[in-house]
Amino acid sequence: MNWQANLYLPRTPKKLIYDKWRFIYDKFRIFEYKIKTTMGQALEIGAGLSYKLIDDRDVFMLISTVREGIKYALFQSIADKSPFSTAEWSGYLHLSERTFQRYKKEKRTFDPLHSEKILEITLVYNKGVEVFGDKANFDAWLEAKNVALGGIKPKELLDNTFGIGLLKDELTRIEHGVLA
């Protein structure tokens, strides 16, 4: 039987099941593509992804992004818009600069731990720009020694989760006018 004869035959239950499965699979792929595209755009520094705008759907997108890992190309676009050098990023992520070069050359994906740290730093940076109203003002604040943070530069706290939390708290205090 040729393929043209198949067109006129009634659909069998197997064919109906296959068609239904194919429809669901295609919808999922379109949904997955939209999530990846949306997350890639949202992760851009200054794109508006901040702590106060995150809802449950965004949290699940962040979890999914962390689990899959951030591709080096996306990281590079984030790093290019941030004030941090490659040496600073390597310190924050606890990776050597040589490892960064290898990631770039091999177009690798960061593992979940590093992806999570990249997301946290991006979220804190976006919050800081939002609080200060200007990227240049926030960059200057990151570079200046801060009495409320024990006399160290805020950007020196980005290498661990506790420091990032401390910066987030300090930015919230500044946002609400509680200066220490």
MOUR-V16498 format. One record per run of one state. SS is the DSSP state (H for helix, E for strand, C for the rest). FROM is the first residue (numbers start at 1). TO is the last residue. If there is no record, write none. Layout:
[[SS & FROM & TO] [SS & FROM & TO]]
This chain:
[[C & 1 & 2] [H & 3 & 7] [C & 8 & 12] [H & 13 & 42] [C & 43 & 50] [H & 51 & 53] [C & 54 & 55] [H & 56 & 68] [C & 69 & 70] [E & 71 & 71] [H & 72 & 81] [C & 82 & 85] [H & 86 & 93] [C & 94 & 96] [H & 97 & 106] [C & 107 & 108] [E & 109 & 109] [C & 110 & 111] [H & 112 & 132] [C & 133 & 134] [H & 135 & 143] [C & 144 & 144] [E & 145 & 146] [H & 147 & 149] [C & 150 & 151] [E & 152 & 153] [H & 154 & 157] [C & 158 & 160] [H & 161 & 175] [C & 176 & 180]]
